Amino acid sequence: MPIKKQILKSNKSICINGKDYEFEPDMTILEVAKRNGIYIPTFCNHPDFPPKANCRVCVVEIEGRRKLETSCSVKAESGMKIRTDTERVKKARNMNIELIFAEHIEKCPTCIWRTNCSLLEMADKYKVRIQRFADRKGKRKTYKFANAVELDGTQCIDCRNCVDACTLLQKIDYLEVDGKGIHQEIRPTRDKGKECIYCGQCAVHCPVGAAQEQADWDEVEALLKNKTKTLVAQFAPSVRVAIGEEFGFGYGEETTEKMVAALKALGFDYVFDVNFSADITTMVEAEELLERASGTGSMPMFTSCCPAWVKYIEFYHPELIPHLTNSKSPQIHGGGLIKTYWAEKMKINPDNIIVVSVMPCTAKKFEASREELKINKLNPVDYVVTTRELAW
C-alpha cells in the first residue's frame, strides 16, 4: 500500500502581545514579528547583514527576563511571551531614539531621505523630543570618495551598516570603526593597500543619509532653470522600473513613458534610452571578442560596463587589466554618440550640449569624470544623477 506523506506543521510558537505565532528554526523575534505584520521599529537591522543590535530601538520585554532584549538578535524560543508595547519598552525605545538624534545633525533640506525619512517618521510616531539632548557630532568630518560617494560623520548614528556593506558584501574593507565609546567614528581605512571602488553600497544601506551619493542634481536644476545650452538626458534600463517605487508604483512596474514625459516637463530638450547605447556596447564587445579569440588579445575577456568593477580591477588586480574589454560602457557610448554623430545630424555645436545620465550606480559619477574617456576634449557625459536624485 502506498505510504501517505504527512506534512508536519511547526509546533513551535511564541506569544507576541497576547497572540501565538509559529516560527521556523533560527528565526529572531523581529523576523517572526515582521512575518506576521507586527511592527517593531529598528534602524540598524538589515536583511543583508547579521544582526548587530546597535541602535537598540527594537527592544521588547520577554516574560521571565530581567532586562529588555533586542528583538533583532534574540532567537525565538518556543513558549516565549513577548510584549512590544509595555511602558518599560516605550520608555527605553523613546530614550534610544532621542539619543540617536543627539548623534545625528539634522540636514533635512539637503538629505537624500528628506521626503522619506524613517528617523523623522519614527520621531513623529512616538512623539519623541528630537532636541532633548545636545548634538555631539557637530565637528565630525565628511569624507568624500572621488566625486561619487560621501560619508558625513555629523549624521552618522553608528549603525555600522556601511561597514558591513563594504566588508561583508563587497569584501573591500575600506571602511572601519575608529575609536571607542562616544569617540567612535566610521572612517576610511588608513591602510594604503585598500581603496574605495565607488560602488555606493554604503549609501544604499545607510538608513539616515550619513553615507550618500555626492549629489549633482542642484547643478542640473540650475541649468534647467537658466537654459543656455541644449540639455539631453539619457537613462539606464533599470531606472525605468526602480524610479516607480519612489512614487508608489508596484515593484517591477515599468514607467518609461512617464519618466520621459517627466524629464521633458523638467526642461530637458531631448531624452535618450541607454538601451540603444547598450546595444552598441554589445556589438563592439562582440567584435573585440572575435578578434581576441583569433589570438590577438588576452583571454578570457571581461566586460568594462561597470565602473566599480573596473576600479576594483585597476587597484586590486592590475594583472587582469589586459583582460578588460576596450569597449566603453553604455552611458559613455551614449554620451559620445550624442556629442558626435547626433550633434552633427542636428547641426548643434557639441560644446553647447549638456548630457545628463540617470544611473542606478554612484560609480557612474566617477566614470563620467575620467580624463581618458574624453572625446574631442569633451566629457561624453557632463553630469550623473542617481535614480533617487531624479526622484527628488
C-alpha positions in Angstrom: 0.0 0.0 0.0 1.2 3.5 -0.8 2.5 5.4 2.2 0.8 8.7 2.7 3.3 11.5 3.3 2.3 13.9 6.1 3.2 17.5 6.0 4.1 18.4 9.6 3.4 21.9 10.7 5.7 23.6 13.1 4.5 23.1 16.6 6.9 25.8 17.9 5.2 29.1 18.7 5.8 32.3 20.6 3.3 34.7 22.1 3.6 38.3 20.9 1.2 40.8 22.5 -1.2 38.1 23.6 -1.3 36.1 20.4 0.5 32.9 19.4 2.7 32.8 16.2 4.6 29.8 14.8 8.2 30.2 13.8 10.9 28.3 12.0 14.3 27.4 13.5 16.8 30.2 13.8 14.2 33.0 13.3 14.7 36.0 15.5 11.8 37.6 17.4 11.9 40.5 14.9 11.6 38.2 11.9 8.6 36.4 13.4 7.0 39.8 14.1 7.7 41.1 10.6 6.3 37.9 9.0 3.1 38.4 10.9 2.7 42.1 10.3 3.7 43.3 13.8 5.7 46.5 13.6 8.8 46.7 15.7 11.0 49.8 14.9 14.6 49.4 14.0 17.4 51.3 12.3 20.5 49.0 12.2 18.7 45.8 11.2 19.0 44.9 7.5 18.3 41.6 5.8 21.6 41.7 4.0 23.6 41.5 7.3 23.8 39.6 10.5 22.0 41.4 13.4 24.2 43.9 15.3 21.8 45.3 17.9 23.5 48.7 17.8 20.6 51.1 17.7 18.6 49.2 20.4 15.3 50.7 19.2 13.8 47.3 18.7 13.8 46.3 22.3 11.0 44.1 23.7 10.0 42.7 27.0 10.2 38.9 27.5 8.4 37.3 30.4 10.9 35.9 32.9 13.8 38.0 31.8 15.1 40.9 33.9 16.4 43.0 31.0 14.8 44.2 27.9 16.1 42.3 24.8 16.8 43.4 21.3 14.3 41.6 19.1 16.7 41.7 16.1 19.3 39.5 17.8 17.4 37.2 20.1 16.3 33.9 18.6 12.6 32.9 19.1 12.2 30.1 21.6 9.0 28.0 22.0 6.8 29.3 24.8 8.3 32.8 24.9 5.8 35.5 25.9 6.8 38.8 24.4 5.4 42.4 24.7 6.3 45.1 22.3 4.3 47.9 23.8 4.7 48.0 27.6 5.5 51.3 29.3 9.0 50.0 30.0 9.6 49.2 26.3 8.2 52.6 25.2 10.4 54.5 27.7 13.6 52.7 26.6 12.7 52.9 22.9 12.0 56.6 23.0 15.1 57.3 25.0 17.2 55.4 22.5 15.6 57.4 19.6 16.4 60.6 21.4 20.0 59.6 21.9 20.2 58.7 18.2 19.1 62.2 17.3 21.8 63.5 19.6 24.4 62.0 17.3 22.6 63.0 14.1 22.8 66.6 12.9 19.6 67.2 11.0 20.4 68.4 7.5 17.0 67.7 6.2 16.9 70.2 3.3 19.8 68.6 1.5 19.4 65.0 2.8 18.7 62.2 0.3 16.0 60.9 2.6 14.3 64.3 3.1 11.0 63.2 1.7 11.1 59.7 3.1 12.9 59.9 6.4 12.3 56.9 8.7 14.1 58.8 11.5 11.7 61.7 11.4 8.7 59.4 10.8 9.6 57.4 14.0 10.1 60.6 16.0 6.6 61.7 14.9 5.0 58.3 15.5 6.4 58.1 19.1 6.3 61.8 19.9 10.0 61.9 20.6 11.7 65.2 21.6 14.4 65.2 19.0 16.3 68.1 20.5 16.3 66.9 24.1 20.0 66.2 24.1 22.7 68.4 22.6 24.2 67.3 19.3 27.5 65.8 19.9 28.9 65.2 16.4 28.8 68.7 15.0 32.6 68.8 14.4 32.9 65.4 12.7 34.4 65.2 9.2 32.8 64.5 5.9 34.8 62.0 3.9 34.4 62.3 0.1 35.3 59.4 -2.2 36.2 60.8 -5.6 33.1 62.5 -6.9 30.9 59.5 -6.2 30.0 59.0 -2.5 30.5 60.8 0.7 30.3 59.8 4.4 29.1 62.6 6.7 30.2 62.0 10.3 27.9 64.6 11.7 24.9 62.5 10.5 26.2 59.0 11.4 24.2 57.1 14.0 26.8 54.3 14.3 24.6 51.5 13.0 27.6 50.2 11.1 25.6 49.1 8.0 28.1 50.9 5.8 30.9 48.9 7.3 29.0 45.7 6.8 28.2 46.6 3.2 31.9 47.4 2.5 33.2 44.3 4.3 30.7 41.6 4.2 29.0 42.3 0.8 31.8 43.8 -1.3 34.8 42.3 0.5 36.6 45.7 0.2 37.2 46.5 3.9 37.7 50.2 3.1 35.5 51.5 5.9 36.4 50.8 9.5 35.4 51.7 13.1 37.9 54.1 14.7 37.9 54.9 18.4 35.7 53.8 21.3 32.6 55.0 23.1 31.5 58.5 22.3 34.6 59.0 20.2 33.8 56.1 17.9 33.8 57.1 14.2 33.3 55.4 10.9 36.1 56.4 8.6 38.1 55.2 5.6 40.9 52.9 6.4 44.5 54.2 6.8 45.7 51.1 5.1 47.2 52.2 1.7 46.6 48.7 0.4 42.8 49.3 0.3 40.8 51.7 -1.8 37.2 52.6 -2.4 35.7 51.3 -5.6 32.8 53.9 -5.5 30.1 51.2 -5.7 27.8 53.1 -3.3 26.7 50.1 -1.3 27.4 52.1 1.9 24.9 54.7 0.7 22.3 52.1 -0.3 22.4 50.6 3.2 22.6 53.7 5.3 19.3 54.4 7.0 19.8 58.1 7.7 21.8 59.6 4.8 25.2 59.8 6.5 26.5 57.8 3.6 25.0 59.1 0.3 25.9 59.9 -3.2 27.6 63.2 -4.0 24.6 64.9 -5.5 24.7 66.6 -8.9 21.1 67.5 -9.1 21.5 71.0 -7.8 23.8 71.9 -10.7 21.5 70.2 -13.2 18.5 72.0 -11.8 20.3 75.3 -12.1 21.0 74.5 -15.8 17.3 73.7 -16.3 16.2 77.0 -14.8 18.7 79.1 -16.8 18.9 77.3 -20.1 21.7 78.5 -22.4 22.6 75.1 -23.9 20.9 72.0 -25.3 20.1 69.7 -22.4 20.0 66.0 -23.1 19.0 63.3 -20.6 19.7 59.6 -21.0 18.6 56.9 -18.6 19.7 53.4 -17.8 17.4 50.4 -18.4 16.9 49.7 -14.7 15.8 53.3 -13.8 12.5 53.0 -15.7 11.5 50.4 -13.1 13.3 51.4 -9.9 12.1 55.0 -10.0 8.5 53.9 -9.8 9.0 52.7 -6.3 9.8 56.3 -5.2 6.3 57.3 -6.4 4.2 54.4 -5.0 4.1 52.2 -8.1 4.3 48.5 -7.7 7.6 46.6 -7.7 8.7 45.9 -11.2 6.2 48.3 -12.8 7.7 49.9 -15.9 7.4 53.7 -16.1 9.3 54.5 -19.3 6.7 56.8 -20.8 6.0 58.6 -17.5 9.7 59.2 -17.0 10.3 60.6 -20.5 7.4 62.9 -20.0 8.7 64.0 -16.6 12.1 64.7 -18.0 10.7 66.8 -20.8 8.5 68.6 -18.3 11.6 69.4 -16.2 13.1 71.1 -19.2 15.3 68.6 -21.0 15.2 69.2 -24.7 15.8 65.5 -25.7 15.7 62.2 -23.9 17.6 59.1 -25.0 17.3 55.5 -23.8 20.6 53.9 -22.8 19.1 50.6 -24.1 20.3 51.7 -27.5 23.8 52.5 -26.5 23.9 49.2 -24.6 23.3 47.5 -27.9 26.2 49.4 -29.3 28.4 48.2 -26.4 27.3 44.7 -27.1 28.2 44.9 -30.8 31.6 46.5 -30.0 32.4 43.9 -27.4 31.4 41.1 -29.7 33.7 42.3 -32.4 36.5 42.6 -29.9 35.8 39.1 -28.6 36.1 37.7 -32.1 39.4 39.4 -32.6 40.8 38.2 -29.2 39.5 34.7 -29.9 41.6 34.6 -33.1 44.7 35.1 -30.9 45.2 38.9 -30.9 44.4 39.6 -27.3 44.2 38.3 -23.7 41.5 35.8 -22.9 39.1 35.5 -21.2 37.7 38.9 -21.9 35.9 40.7 -19.1 33.3 43.5 -19.5 34.1 47.1 -18.6 30.5 48.2 -18.3 30.6 48.5 -14.5 33.0 51.3 -13.4 33.1 49.9 -9.8 34.3 46.6 -11.3 36.9 48.4 -13.4 38.1 50.4 -10.4 38.4 47.1 -8.4 40.5 45.5 -11.2 42.7 48.6 -11.6 43.5 48.8 -7.9 43.3 45.3 -6.5 44.2 43.1 -9.6 46.1 45.2 -12.1 47.4 42.0 -13.6 43.9 41.5 -15.0 43.7 44.9 -16.8 44.6 43.3 -20.2 41.6 41.1 -19.9 39.2 44.1 -19.7 37.4 44.9 -22.9 38.4 48.1 -24.6 34.8 48.9 -25.2 33.3 51.9 -23.3 30.3 51.4 -21.1 26.7 52.1 -22.4 26.5 55.5 -20.8 29.8 56.7 -22.3 28.9 55.3 -25.7 25.6 57.1 -25.4 27.2 60.4 -24.4 29.8 60.1 -27.1 27.2 59.3 -29.8 25.1 62.4 -28.7 28.1 64.7 -28.9 29.4 63.4 -32.2 27.1 61.7 -34.7 23.8 63.1 -33.2 25.3 66.6 -32.8 26.4 66.6 -36.4 23.0 65.4 -37.7 21.2 68.0 -35.5 23.7 70.8 -36.5 24.4 71.5 -32.9 27.9 72.5 -31.6 29.0 69.8 -29.2 30.3 72.5 -26.9 26.7 73.6 -26.4 25.3 70.2 -25.4 25.0 69.1 -21.8 24.4 65.4 -21.3 22.9 64.2 -18.0 22.8 60.5 -17.3 20.3 59.0 -14.9 22.0 55.9 -13.5 21.4 53.3 -10.7 25.0 53.5 -9.5 27.2 56.1 -7.8 30.3 54.7 -9.6 28.9 56.1 -12.9 29.6 59.6 -11.5 33.3 58.7 -11.2 33.3 57.1 -14.6 31.9 60.2 -16.3 34.7 62.3 -15.0 37.6 60.1 -16.2 40.0 62.0 -18.4 40.9 59.1 -20.6 37.2 58.8 -21.7 37.1 62.3 -23.2 36.1 62.6 -26.9 37.5 65.7 -28.7 38.5 67.1 -25.3 34.9 66.9 -24.1 33.4 64.6 -21.4 30.8 62.4 -23.1 28.6 62.8 -20.0 28.6 66.0 -18.1 26.5 65.1 -15.0 25.3 61.8 -13.5 22.3 61.7 -11.2 21.1 58.6 -9.4 17.6 57.2 -9.5 16.7 58.7 -6.2 18.3 62.0 -7.1 15.9 62.3 -10.0 13.1 61.3 -7.7 13.8 64.4 -5.5 
